[in-house]
Amino acid sequence: MPTIVAADACFPSRYVAQDDIARGFLRVAGGRGAATPERIAQFFTSVGVRGRHLVLPLDAYPQLGGFAERSAIWLEHARELGAGAVRGALARAGLEPSDISLFASNTITGITAPSLDARLMTAIGGFQSDCRRVPLFGLGCVGGAAGLARVSEYLRAFPQHAALLLCVELCSLTFQLSDTSIANIIASALFGDGAACVVLVGDAHPLAARGPSVADTRSVLFEHTEHTMGWDIVDTGFRIVLSGSVPEIARGPFSHAARDFLAGHGLAPGDLSGYVAHPGGPAVVDAVEQGLDLERGTLDASRRSLAAFGNLSSASVLVLLGDVLHGGAARRTGSSLLFAMGPGFCAELVLLRW
């Protein structure tokens, strides 16, 4: 079974308190559409976020121009943060770029060709010219879990190889000044900026015994839910599509799918030693605990990550995973479930064995 041996995260140096972001949003959008002062205060308080890392000063966001300008800013900061996360993860693993056989990258907040992984291979240097590249786009919040699953499947075919998965999400650059819908208020209150990278190896690699193994994975696409979450592509970039039905799906169809996946391994939700759960938002985290009949507080690591960083889209679950591997979280034993949900509407489930 493939093994996760290291993870690291990189954030913009600028950290802004949630109250300051709320005041900034009120100044530029308050009083238009659904963006009443009361609703802004309600949503910015209720999402459970204390502050977030942002790539730009607050007063720069109302000046953001069209897609071309946003893309240039995204690429500048994505290269910097992505390189930091890759270097950090490789250093933790004790590997060099030349040791990597597959470089997968994922984002939902920017587009570039050549892809980000190709640009970083040149910027960092030392990668072999035949290193395989897998750039991913369109997965949204599920991308970190999905990327882990796809990379682990590659390593089953090439058990002697080492691979990277990088997720870079600069959610703040998708801010739409003209969109005063409830969905955009929630997104502006919830999402932050950051990058995270993980190193995985196959079971014939010398580092295979160093971390949790990926025992199994499962992809789940829920029918007729494509309008639940995603982007509308507009002249100024990405405009959020976000339905209020996500907690209902998490409590019902997602929880049923997770139970079925675990049952295939003779496990029930209460048998696991822990969860690495994408912090989609307080209502979603609550709904998962309810749907899986978990004790209140089981997913508190996700709540703490949400409070500290906001929702980092695909990078969030990798930040949480890194905390278990290297940070303050208690080391696990037995089996754990890593999961995320995202546009599709879909879910990715990854069973880890420690």
C-alpha positions as CSV (number, residue, x, y, z in Angstrom):
1,M,0.0,0.0,0.0
2,P,1.3,3.5,-0.8
3,T,2.5,5.5,2.2
4,I,2.2,9.2,3.1
5,V,5.6,10.2,4.4
6,A,5.6,14.0,4.7
7,A,3.5,17.1,4.4
8,D,4.1,20.9,4.6
9,A,2.1,24.1,4.2
10,C,3.0,27.6,3.1
11,F,0.9,30.7,3.8
12,P,1.0,34.4,2.8
13,S,2.7,36.4,5.4
14,R,-0.3,38.7,5.7
15,Y,-2.8,37.5,8.4
16,V,-6.0,39.5,8.8
17,A,-8.5,39.2,11.6
18,Q,-12.1,38.2,10.6
19,D,-13.5,41.4,12.1
20,D,-11.3,43.5,9.9
21,I,-12.3,41.6,6.8
22,A,-15.9,42.0,7.8
23,R,-15.5,45.8,8.1
24,G,-13.7,45.9,4.7
25,F,-16.5,43.9,3.1
26,L,-19.1,46.2,4.6
27,R,-17.4,49.3,3.3
28,V,-17.3,48.1,-0.3
29,A,-20.5,46.0,-0.6
30,G,-22.7,46.9,2.3
31,G,-26.2,48.1,1.5
32,R,-26.4,46.5,-1.9
33,G,-28.5,43.4,-2.7
34,A,-28.3,40.8,0.1
35,A,-25.3,42.5,1.6
36,T,-27.1,44.3,4.4
37,P,-25.0,45.2,7.5
38,E,-27.0,42.7,9.5
39,R,-26.4,39.8,7.1
40,I,-22.7,40.6,6.8
41,A,-22.3,40.6,10.5
42,Q,-24.3,37.4,10.8
43,F,-22.4,35.4,8.2
44,F,-18.9,36.7,9.2
45,T,-19.6,35.6,12.8
46,S,-21.4,32.3,12.2
47,V,-18.8,30.7,9.9
48,G,-16.4,30.1,12.9
49,V,-13.4,31.9,11.3
50,R,-11.1,34.0,13.5
51,G,-8.8,35.2,10.7
52,R,-7.2,34.3,7.4
53,H,-4.0,34.6,5.4
54,L,-4.5,36.9,2.4
55,V,-2.1,37.5,-0.5
56,L,-3.2,41.2,-0.9
57,P,-3.9,44.0,1.5
58,L,-7.6,44.4,2.2
59,D,-7.8,47.7,0.4
60,A,-6.5,46.1,-2.8
61,Y,-9.4,43.7,-3.4
62,P,-12.0,46.4,-4.5
63,Q,-9.4,47.4,-7.1
64,L,-9.1,44.0,-8.7
65,G,-9.7,44.1,-12.4
66,G,-10.6,41.5,-15.0
67,F,-9.6,37.9,-15.4
68,A,-6.2,38.7,-16.9
69,E,-5.1,40.9,-14.0
70,R,-6.3,38.4,-11.4
71,S,-4.6,35.5,-13.2
72,A,-1.3,37.4,-13.3
73,I,-1.5,38.1,-9.5
74,W,-2.6,34.5,-8.9
75,L,0.4,33.1,-10.8
76,E,2.9,35.3,-9.0
77,H,1.7,34.2,-5.5
78,A,0.9,30.6,-6.5
79,R,4.5,30.1,-7.6
80,E,5.9,31.6,-4.4
81,L,3.6,29.6,-2.0
82,G,3.7,26.5,-4.1
83,A,7.5,26.4,-4.2
84,G,7.6,27.0,-0.4
85,A,5.2,24.0,0.2
86,V,7.1,21.7,-2.1
87,R,10.5,22.5,-0.7
88,G,9.2,22.1,2.8
89,A,7.5,18.7,2.1
90,L,10.6,17.4,0.4
91,A,12.8,18.5,3.3
92,R,10.6,16.8,5.8
93,A,10.7,13.6,3.7
94,G,14.5,13.8,3.2
95,L,14.2,13.7,-0.5
96,E,15.4,15.7,-3.4
97,P,13.4,16.9,-6.5
98,S,15.3,14.3,-8.6
99,D,13.8,11.6,-6.4
100,I,10.2,12.4,-7.5
101,S,8.6,10.4,-10.4
102,L,5.2,12.1,-10.4
103,F,4.2,15.7,-9.7
104,A,0.5,16.3,-9.3
105,S,-0.8,19.8,-8.8
106,N,-4.3,20.9,-8.0
107,T,-6.2,24.3,-7.9
108,I,-9.6,25.7,-8.4
109,T,-8.7,29.4,-8.1
110,G,-6.4,30.0,-11.1
111,I,-5.5,28.9,-14.6
112,T,-2.1,28.8,-16.2
113,A,-0.5,27.1,-19.2
114,P,2.1,25.7,-18.8
115,S,0.6,24.3,-15.6
116,L,1.8,25.3,-12.2
117,D,3.7,22.0,-11.7
118,A,5.7,22.6,-14.8
119,R,6.6,26.2,-13.8
120,L,7.6,25.0,-10.3
121,M,9.8,22.2,-11.7
122,T,11.8,24.9,-13.5
123,A,11.7,27.4,-10.6
124,I,12.8,24.9,-8.0
125,G,15.2,22.9,-10.2
126,G,16.5,19.5,-9.9
127,F,13.6,17.5,-11.2
128,Q,14.2,14.8,-13.7
129,S,13.1,15.7,-17.3
130,D,10.9,12.5,-17.4
131,C,9.0,13.3,-14.2
132,R,5.4,12.7,-14.9
133,R,3.0,15.7,-14.4
134,V,-0.7,15.6,-13.6
135,P,-2.3,19.0,-13.3
136,L,-5.8,18.9,-11.9
137,F,-8.5,21.6,-12.1
138,G,-12.3,21.8,-11.3
139,L,-12.3,19.7,-8.2
140,G,-12.7,22.5,-5.7
141,C,-12.6,21.5,-2.0
142,V,-12.5,17.8,-2.8
143,G,-9.2,18.2,-4.7
144,G,-6.8,17.5,-1.8
145,A,-8.5,14.2,-1.0
146,A,-9.0,13.3,-4.7
147,G,-5.4,14.1,-5.5
148,L,-4.2,11.8,-2.7
149,A,-6.4,9.1,-4.0
150,R,-5.2,9.4,-7.6
151,V,-1.5,9.7,-6.6
152,S,-1.8,6.6,-4.4
153,E,-3.3,4.7,-7.3
154,Y,-0.4,5.6,-9.5
155,L,2.0,4.3,-6.7
156,R,0.2,1.0,-6.6
157,A,1.3,0.6,-10.3
158,F,4.9,1.9,-9.5
159,P,5.6,0.8,-5.9
160,Q,9.2,1.9,-6.1
161,H,8.4,5.5,-6.9
162,A,7.9,8.7,-4.9
163,A,5.3,11.3,-5.8
164,L,4.2,14.9,-4.9
165,L,0.8,16.3,-4.6
166,L,0.6,20.1,-4.4
167,C,-2.6,22.1,-3.7
168,V,-2.5,25.9,-4.1
169,E,-5.7,27.9,-3.5
170,L,-5.8,31.7,-3.5
171,C,-9.5,32.0,-2.8
172,S,-9.4,35.7,-2.0
173,L,-8.6,36.6,-5.6
174,T,-12.0,35.3,-6.7
175,F,-13.8,38.1,-4.8
176,Q,-16.5,39.6,-6.9
177,L,-17.3,43.2,-6.0
178,S,-20.5,43.3,-8.0
179,D,-21.9,40.1,-6.6
180,T,-23.9,40.9,-3.4
181,S,-25.6,37.5,-3.2
182,I,-25.7,35.5,0.0
183,A,-23.4,32.9,-1.6
184,N,-20.7,35.5,-2.2
185,I,-21.1,36.9,1.3
186,I,-20.6,33.5,2.8
187,A,-17.6,32.8,0.5
188,S,-16.1,36.1,1.4
189,A,-16.5,35.2,5.1
190,L,-15.2,31.7,4.8
191,F,-12.3,31.1,2.3
192,G,-8.6,31.9,2.8
193,D,-5.3,31.6,0.9
194,G,-2.6,29.0,1.3
195,A,-0.7,26.0,-0.2
196,A,0.0,22.5,1.0
197,C,2.1,19.6,-0.4
198,V,2.4,16.0,0.5
199,V,4.9,13.3,-0.4
200,L,3.8,9.8,-1.0
201,V,5.9,6.7,-1.8
202,G,5.0,3.2,-3.0
203,D,5.4,0.1,-0.8
204,A,8.7,-0.9,-2.4
205,H,10.3,2.5,-1.6
206,P,12.9,2.8,1.2
207,L,10.6,5.3,3.1
208,A,7.5,3.1,2.9
209,A,7.4,2.4,6.7
210,R,7.5,6.1,7.8
211,G,3.8,7.1,7.8
212,P,0.2,6.0,7.3
213,S,-0.6,3.8,4.3
214,V,-3.4,4.4,1.9
215,A,-5.5,1.3,2.3
216,D,-8.3,2.1,-0.1
217,T,-10.0,5.0,-1.8
218,R,-13.5,5.7,-3.1
219,S,-15.0,8.4,-5.3
220,V,-18.7,9.2,-5.0
221,L,-20.7,11.4,-7.4
222,F,-24.2,12.3,-6.2
223,E,-26.6,12.5,-9.1
224,H,-28.4,15.7,-10.2
225,T,-26.3,17.9,-7.8
226,E,-24.1,19.7,-10.3
227,H,-25.6,23.1,-9.4
228,T,-24.8,22.6,-5.7
229,M,-21.3,24.1,-5.8
230,G,-18.9,25.5,-8.3
231,W,-18.1,28.6,-10.4
232,D,-19.8,30.7,-12.9
233,I,-17.1,32.0,-15.2
234,V,-17.5,35.7,-15.7
235,D,-15.4,38.5,-17.2
236,T,-13.9,39.2,-13.8
237,G,-13.0,35.6,-13.1
238,F,-14.8,33.0,-10.9
239,R,-18.2,33.8,-9.3
240,I,-19.2,31.4,-6.6
241,V,-22.1,29.0,-6.9
242,L,-23.0,27.7,-3.4
243,S,-26.2,26.0,-2.4
244,G,-27.6,25.8,1.1
245,S,-28.2,22.0,0.5
246,V,-24.6,21.0,1.3
247,P,-25.2,20.2,5.0
248,E,-28.2,18.1,4.0
249,I,-26.1,16.1,1.5
250,A,-23.4,15.7,4.1
251,R,-25.8,14.4,6.7
252,G,-27.6,12.0,4.3
253,P,-26.1,10.8,1.0
254,F,-22.4,11.5,2.0
255,S,-22.8,9.7,5.4
256,H,-24.5,6.7,3.7
257,A,-21.6,6.5,1.2
258,A,-19.0,6.7,4.0
259,R,-20.7,4.0,6.0
260,D,-20.8,1.7,3.0
261,F,-17.1,2.3,2.2
262,L,-16.1,1.5,5.8
263,A,-18.4,-1.5,5.9
264,G,-16.4,-3.0,3.0
265,H,-13.5,-3.1,5.4
266,G,-15.4,-4.4,8.3
267,L,-15.5,-1.0,10.0
268,A,-18.1,1.3,11.4
269,P,-17.6,5.1,11.9
270,G,-17.1,4.6,15.6
271,D,-14.3,2.0,15.1
272,L,-11.9,4.6,13.6
273,S,-9.1,6.1,15.6
274,G,-9.6,9.5,14.0
275,Y,-10.8,11.6,11.0
276,V,-9.0,14.0,8.7
277,A,-12.1,15.9,7.5
278,H,-12.2,18.9,5.2
279,P,-13.5,21.9,7.2
280,G,-16.2,23.0,4.7
281,G,-18.0,25.1,7.3
282,P,-19.5,24.7,10.7
283,A,-22.9,23.5,9.4
284,V,-21.2,20.9,7.2
285,V,-18.9,19.6,10.0
286,D,-21.9,19.4,12.3
287,A,-23.9,17.5,9.7
288,V,-21.1,14.9,9.2
289,E,-20.9,14.2,12.9
290,Q,-24.7,13.8,13.0
291,G,-24.8,11.6,9.9
292,L,-22.1,9.3,11.1
293,D,-23.4,9.2,14.7
294,L,-20.1,10.6,16.0
295,E,-19.7,12.2,19.4
296,R,-19.9,15.9,19.3
297,G,-16.3,17.1,19.1
298,T,-14.9,14.2,17.1
299,L,-14.2,16.6,14.2
300,D,-12.9,19.5,16.4
301,A,-9.5,19.4,14.6
302,S,-11.4,20.6,11.5
303,R,-13.2,23.3,13.5
304,R,-9.8,24.5,14.8
305,S,-8.3,24.6,11.3
306,L,-11.3,26.5,10.0
307,A,-11.0,29.1,12.8
308,A,-7.3,29.6,12.3
309,F,-7.1,29.6,8.5
310,G,-10.6,29.7,7.0
311,N,-11.6,27.2,4.4
312,L,-8.6,26.7,2.1
313,S,-10.5,24.7,-0.5
314,S,-8.4,21.7,-1.6
315,A,-5.4,22.6,0.6
316,S,-7.3,22.4,3.9
317,V,-7.4,18.6,4.2
318,L,-3.6,18.5,3.5
319,V,-3.0,21.1,6.2
320,L,-4.9,18.9,8.6
321,L,-3.0,15.8,7.5
322,G,0.3,17.6,8.0
323,D,-0.7,18.5,11.5
324,V,-1.3,14.8,12.3
325,L,2.0,13.8,10.7
326,H,4.3,16.5,12.1
327,G,2.4,19.0,14.2
328,G,0.5,19.2,17.4
329,A,-2.1,16.6,16.6
330,A,-1.8,13.2,18.4
331,R,-0.3,10.4,16.3
332,R,-2.9,7.9,15.3
333,T,-3.1,4.1,15.5
334,G,-5.4,1.8,13.6
335,S,-7.5,3.2,10.8
336,S,-8.6,6.8,10.0
337,L,-10.8,8.3,7.3
338,L,-9.7,11.3,5.3
339,F,-12.4,12.9,3.2
340,A,-13.6,16.0,1.5
341,M,-16.6,17.1,-0.6
342,G,-16.8,19.4,-3.6
343,P,-18.3,20.4,-6.9
344,G,-20.0,17.6,-8.8
345,F,-21.5,17.3,-6.1
346,C,-19.1,14.7,-5.0
347,A,-17.0,13.2,-2.3
348,E,-13.6,11.5,-2.0
349,L,-12.9,9.0,0.8
350,V,-9.4,7.8,1.7
351,L,-8.9,5.0,4.3
352,L,-5.6,5.4,6.1
353,R,-3.9,2.7,8.2
354,W,-1.3,3.7,10.8
